Amino acid sequence: MSKQPISLAHALASFDALWSPRVVTRVNDYDVRIAKVGGEHVWHVHEDTDEFFLVLDGELRISLRETGGERAVRLPQGSVFTVPAGTWHRPSSASGAAILMFEPTGTSSVGDRHDEVPAQVDATTGHALDG
């Protein structure tokens, strides 16, 4: 990874694909990923890890399936939220957003279990920023 500062604005401007995370750097065994999002992702769960979201631009909504039923959290620009390990969730953004996520290196963007993955969702573990 780069030993120079990374401009998130420049990094986000370097790609257009939605729901296709880019790894901007690593912290210990975690990827710091950025993504452009729009529409709906897929219901999925990460069994053994939390998932951290920071909204850089726009607004993100995360639907959650919890013991008491479903609920949704709204994250305006500048907000953070952590989805606990083992919680089914589905991020979405009606008007589009740019997000930053912390996830263990190698974590699939659609978790360990998931509903059918729509064509607009990249199910990989993230792409290198220059790739």
Secondary structure per residue as TSV (DSSP state, phi and psi in degrees):
chain	resnum	aa	ss	phi	psi
A	1	M	-	360.0	158.6
A	2	S	-	-64.2	142.6
A	3	K	S	-102.1	19.2
A	4	Q	S	-117.2	156.4
A	5	P	-	-58.1	148.3
A	6	I	-	-117.1	123.7
A	7	S	-	-82.4	115.7
A	8	L	H	-65.1	-33.8
A	9	A	H	-62.2	-45.0
A	10	H	H	-67.0	-40.0
A	11	A	H	-61.8	-45.1
A	12	L	H	-65.8	-32.5
A	13	A	H	-73.1	-12.9
A	14	S	T	-83.4	-3.3
A	15	F	-	-150.7	159.2
A	16	D	-	-118.8	-16.2
A	17	A	-	-61.1	135.4
A	18	L	B	-88.3	149.2
A	19	W	T	54.2	36.4
A	20	S	-	-131.4	82.5
A	21	P	-	-58.7	146.3
A	22	R	E	-117.4	134.8
A	23	V	E	-84.5	117.4
A	24	V	E	-93.9	-28.5
A	25	T	E	-167.6	175.5
A	26	R	E	-126.2	145.8
A	27	V	E	-125.6	111.0
A	28	N	T	52.6	-118.1
A	29	D	T	-101.6	23.0
A	30	Y	E	-117.1	140.7
A	31	D	E	-87.7	140.4
A	32	V	E	-102.5	112.8
A	33	R	E	-115.7	146.6
A	34	I	E	-119.1	153.5
A	35	A	E	-153.2	150.4
A	36	K	E	-98.7	137.0
A	37	V	E	-133.5	153.8
A	38	G	E	-167.1	143.0
A	39	G	E	73.8	-150.1
A	40	E	E	-109.1	144.2
A	41	H	-	-85.0	-150.4
A	42	V	-	-122.6	146.6
A	43	W	-	-61.6	129.2
A	44	H	E	-156.7	169.4
A	45	V	E	-140.4	139.7
A	46	H	-	-105.1	107.1
A	47	E	S	-63.2	-38.3
A	48	D	S	-117.3	8.2
A	49	T	-	-145.2	144.8
A	50	D	-	-71.7	163.2
A	51	E	E	-130.3	122.4
A	52	F	E	-99.3	132.1
A	53	F	E	-122.3	136.3
A	54	L	E	-127.1	124.3
A	55	V	E	-88.2	114.8
A	56	L	E	-84.2	-34.7
A	57	D	E	-154.8	145.0
A	58	G	E	81.7	-153.2
A	59	E	E	-140.1	136.9
A	60	L	E	-116.7	143.8
A	61	R	E	-120.9	134.8
A	62	I	E	-122.3	115.2
A	63	S	E	-84.8	140.1
A	64	L	E	-128.8	138.3
A	65	R	E	-103.3	112.7
A	66	E	E	-122.0	174.3
A	67	T	T	-51.9	-41.8
A	68	G	T	-83.8	1.2
A	69	G	E	125.0	-162.9
A	70	E	E	-94.0	147.4
A	71	R	E	-147.4	166.6
A	72	A	E	-131.2	142.9
A	73	V	E	-112.1	140.7
A	74	R	E	-105.8	127.7
A	75	L	E	-119.6	100.6
A	76	P	E	-73.5	170.2
A	77	Q	T	-49.3	134.6
A	78	G	T	89.1	-4.3
A	79	S	-	-89.5	151.4
A	80	V	E	-123.1	153.8
A	81	F	E	-156.3	142.0
A	82	T	E	-116.2	123.4
A	83	V	E	-86.0	120.9
A	84	P	-	-66.3	147.8
A	85	A	T	-52.1	141.7
A	86	G	T	82.5	3.7
A	87	T	-	-100.6	121.8
A	88	W	E	-65.8	134.9
A	89	H	E	-151.4	158.3
A	90	R	E	-142.8	107.0
A	91	P	E	-73.6	150.7
A	92	S	E	-155.8	161.6
A	93	S	E	-152.8	111.2
A	94	A	E	-64.3	-38.0
A	95	S	E	-110.2	4.5
A	96	G	E	93.5	149.5
A	97	A	E	-157.5	163.9
A	98	A	E	-119.2	130.4
A	99	I	E	-129.5	159.1
A	100	L	E	-123.2	137.4
A	101	M	E	-131.6	147.5
A	102	F	E	-110.9	125.3
A	103	E	E	-147.3	147.6
A	104	P	E	-56.3	138.7
A	105	T	T	-52.3	132.7
A	106	G	T	94.1	-2.3
A	107	T	-	-72.8	128.3
A	108	S	-	-71.9	143.0
A	109	S	T	-68.1	-12.1
A	110	V	T	-112.0	17.6
A	111	G	-	70.8	-165.9
A	112	D	S	-84.7	-33.0
A	113	R	E	-135.3	146.8
A	114	H	E	-161.0	161.0
A	115	D	S	-71.8	177.3
A	116	E	-	-55.8	134.0
A	117	V	-	-87.4	118.0
A	118	P	-	-70.3	160.8
A	119	A	T	-58.7	-30.5
A	120	Q	T	-79.3	-3.4
A	121	V	S	-105.8	127.5
A	122	D	-	-84.6	119.6
A	123	A	-	-95.6	17.8
A	124	T	S	-84.6	-173.0
A	125	T	S	-94.7	12.3
A	126	G	-	106.8	148.3
A	127	H	E	-106.0	149.7
A	128	A	E	-62.5	145.7
A	129	L	T	-56.0	-38.4
A	130	D	T	-83.7	2.6
A	131	G	-	-112.8	360.0
